[in-house]
Amino acid sequence: MRKYEVVYIIKPLEEEANNAVIAKFETLLKNNGAEIEKIDRWGKKRLAYEVSGQMDGFYCLVHFTSAPAAVAELDRVMKISDDVIKHMIVKIDE
């Protein structure tokens, strides 16, 4: 098991819709055997430049421990999700 962090920006929606998107990714990780250590919701921020027609985004940072297969599945789902503007997954060195 390795430590990872993922930061992603979702379209600024209603609070319930944002919570649903975050819960979807949390459930995806847990179903693939990951252990979530911490979820930081940074909130709605202004983007430096327009991305996919959006000037604002809701930022979220998740620290988790998992096998590489769970990370690959998370990356795949985030790439095809319409709610995610951008995402980046980083392996944390011990």
Phi and psi restraints in degrees (value plus and minus 20) as a CYANA .aco file:
   2 ARG   PHI    -139.2   -99.2
   2 ARG   PSI     137.7   177.7
   3 LYS   PHI    -113.3   -73.3
   3 LYS   PSI     117.6   157.6
   4 TYR   PHI    -156.1  -116.1
   4 TYR   PSI     143.1   183.1
   5 GLU   PHI    -158.2  -118.2
   5 GLU   PSI     124.1   164.1
   6 VAL   PHI    -148.0  -108.0
   6 VAL   PSI     111.8   151.8
   7 VAL   PHI    -135.8   -95.8
   7 VAL   PSI     112.2   152.2
   8 TYR   PHI    -160.1  -120.1
   8 TYR   PSI     133.5   173.5
   9 ILE   PHI    -137.0   -97.0
   9 ILE   PSI     104.8   144.8
  10 ILE   PHI    -131.5   -91.5
  10 ILE   PSI     139.5   179.5
  11 LYS   PHI     -80.0   -40.0
  11 LYS   PSI     118.6   158.6
  12 PRO   PHI     -91.5   -51.5
  12 PRO   PSI      86.9   126.9
  13 LEU   PHI    -134.5   -94.5
  13 LEU   PSI    -190.9  -150.9
  14 GLU   PHI     -83.4   -43.4
  14 GLU   PSI     139.6   179.6
  15 GLU   PHI     -79.1   -39.1
  15 GLU   PSI     -61.1   -21.1
  16 GLU   PHI     -85.0   -45.0
  16 GLU   PSI     -59.1   -19.1
  17 ALA   PHI     -87.9   -47.9
  17 ALA   PSI     -60.6   -20.6
  18 ASN   PHI     -81.4   -41.4
  18 ASN   PSI     -64.8   -24.8
  19 ASN   PHI     -81.9   -41.9
  19 ASN   PSI     -56.9   -16.9
  20 ALA   PHI     -86.2   -46.2
  20 ALA   PSI     -61.0   -21.0
  21 VAL   PHI     -86.3   -46.3
  21 VAL   PSI     -64.1   -24.1
  22 ILE   PHI     -84.0   -44.0
  22 ILE   PSI     -61.6   -21.6
  23 ALA   PHI     -85.0   -45.0
  23 ALA   PSI     -54.2   -14.2
  24 LYS   PHI     -82.1   -42.1
  24 LYS   PSI     -64.7   -24.7
  25 PHE   PHI     -92.1   -52.1
  25 PHE   PSI     -54.7   -14.7
  26 GLU   PHI     -82.8   -42.8
  26 GLU   PSI     -64.7   -24.7
  27 THR   PHI     -85.4   -45.4
  27 THR   PSI     -60.1   -20.1
  28 LEU   PHI     -78.8   -38.8
  28 LEU   PSI     -65.3   -25.3
  29 LEU   PHI     -84.4   -44.4
  29 LEU   PSI     -66.6   -26.6
  30 LYS   PHI     -83.4   -43.4
  30 LYS   PSI     -58.5   -18.5
  31 ASN   PHI     -87.1   -47.1
  31 ASN   PSI     -42.8    -2.8
  32 ASN   PHI    -118.6   -78.6
  32 ASN   PSI      -4.9    35.1
  33 GLY   PHI      68.5   108.5
  33 GLY   PSI      -7.2    32.8
  34 ALA   PHI    -104.9   -64.9
  34 ALA   PSI     131.7   171.7
  35 GLU   PHI    -131.0   -91.0
  35 GLU   PSI      96.5   136.5
  36 ILE   PHI    -105.0   -65.0
  36 ILE   PSI     105.0   145.0
  37 GLU   PHI    -111.5   -71.5
  37 GLU   PSI     -62.1   -22.1
  38 LYS   PHI    -178.6  -138.6
  38 LYS   PSI     120.4   160.4
  39 ILE   PHI    -142.7  -102.7
  39 ILE   PSI      98.3   138.3
  40 ASP   PHI    -126.5   -86.5
  40 ASP   PSI     100.2   140.2
  41 ARG   PHI    -118.3   -78.3
  41 ARG   PSI      86.2   126.2
  42 TRP   PHI     -97.9   -57.9
  42 TRP   PSI     -40.4    -0.4
  43 GLY   PHI      73.7   113.7
  43 GLY   PSI    -191.3  -151.3
  44 LYS   PHI    -100.9   -60.9
  44 LYS   PSI     108.2   148.2
  45 LYS   PHI    -153.9  -113.9
  45 LYS   PSI     137.6   177.6
  46 ARG   PHI    -101.6   -61.6
  46 ARG   PSI     112.7   152.7
  47 LEU   PHI     -99.6   -59.6
  47 LEU   PSI     132.7   172.7
  48 ALA   PHI     -88.4   -48.4
  48 ALA   PSI     -50.0   -10.0
  49 TYR   PHI    -170.2  -130.2
  49 TYR   PSI     143.3   183.3
  50 GLU   PHI     -89.4   -49.4
  50 GLU   PSI     109.6   149.6
  51 VAL   PHI    -147.5  -107.5
  51 VAL   PSI     101.6   141.6
  52 SER   PHI      32.8    72.8
  52 SER   PSI      18.4    58.4
  53 GLY   PHI      57.8    97.8
  53 GLY   PSI     -12.4    27.6
  54 GLN   PHI    -130.8   -90.8
  54 GLN   PSI     120.1   160.1
  55 MET   PHI    -127.7   -87.7
  55 MET   PSI     -33.7     6.3
  56 ASP   PHI    -144.3  -104.3
  56 ASP   PSI     136.3   176.3
  57 GLY   PHI    -174.7  -134.7
  57 GLY   PSI     136.7   176.7
  58 PHE   PHI    -121.0   -81.0
  58 PHE   PSI      96.5   136.5
  59 TYR   PHI    -111.0   -71.0
  59 TYR   PSI     122.3   162.3
  60 CYS   PHI    -164.5  -124.5
  60 CYS   PSI     116.4   156.4
  61 LEU   PHI    -141.1  -101.1
  61 LEU   PSI     109.5   149.5
  62 VAL   PHI    -146.0  -106.0
  62 VAL   PSI     107.5   147.5
  63 HIS   PHI    -121.8   -81.8
  63 HIS   PSI     109.5   149.5
  64 PHE   PHI    -171.6  -131.6
  64 PHE   PSI     143.6   183.6
  65 THR   PHI    -139.9   -99.9
  65 THR   PSI     110.0   150.0
  66 SER   PHI    -183.3  -143.3
  66 SER   PSI     155.4   195.4
  67 ALA   PHI    -103.1   -63.1
  67 ALA   PSI     137.4   177.4
  68 PRO   PHI     -78.7   -38.7
  68 PRO   PSI     -47.5    -7.5
  69 ALA   PHI     -84.3   -44.3
  69 ALA   PSI     -57.7   -17.7
  70 ALA   PHI     -86.7   -46.7
  70 ALA   PSI     -56.6   -16.6
  71 VAL   PHI     -86.9   -46.9
  71 VAL   PSI     -60.9   -20.9
  72 ALA   PHI     -82.9   -42.9
  72 ALA   PSI     -60.7   -20.7
  73 GLU   PHI     -87.3   -47.3
  73 GLU   PSI     -61.2   -21.2
  74 LEU   PHI     -81.5   -41.5
  74 LEU   PSI     -64.8   -24.8
  75 ASP   PHI     -81.1   -41.1
  75 ASP   PSI     -63.3   -23.3
  76 ARG   PHI     -82.0   -42.0
  76 ARG   PSI     -65.2   -25.2
  77 VAL   PHI     -88.8   -48.8
  77 VAL   PSI     -58.2   -18.2
  78 MET   PHI     -86.6   -46.6
  78 MET   PSI     -54.0   -14.0
  79 LYS   PHI     -85.8   -45.8
  79 LYS   PSI     -53.4   -13.4
  80 ILE   PHI    -117.9   -77.9
  80 ILE   PSI     -24.0    16.0
  81 SER   PHI     -98.2   -58.2
  81 SER   PSI     111.1   151.1
  82 ASP   PHI     -93.5   -53.5
  82 ASP   PSI     -42.2    -2.2
  83 ASP   PHI     -99.2   -59.2
  83 ASP   PSI     -41.9    -1.9
  84 VAL   PHI    -108.5   -68.5
  84 VAL   PSI     102.9   142.9
  85 ILE   PHI    -102.3   -62.3
  85 ILE   PSI     -71.0   -31.0
  86 LYS   PHI    -167.4  -127.4
  86 LYS   PSI     135.8   175.8
  87 HIS   PHI    -172.7  -132.7
  87 HIS   PSI     136.3   176.3
  88 MET   PHI    -168.2  -128.2
  88 MET   PSI     106.9   146.9
  89 ILE   PHI    -129.7   -89.7
  89 ILE   PSI     109.5   149.5
  90 VAL   PHI    -147.4  -107.4
  90 VAL   PSI     114.1   154.1
  91 LYS   PHI    -104.7   -64.7
  91 LYS   PSI     110.1   150.1
  92 ILE   PHI    -111.9   -71.9
  92 ILE   PSI     105.2   145.2
  93 ASP   PHI     -94.8   -54.8
  93 ASP   PSI     122.4   162.4
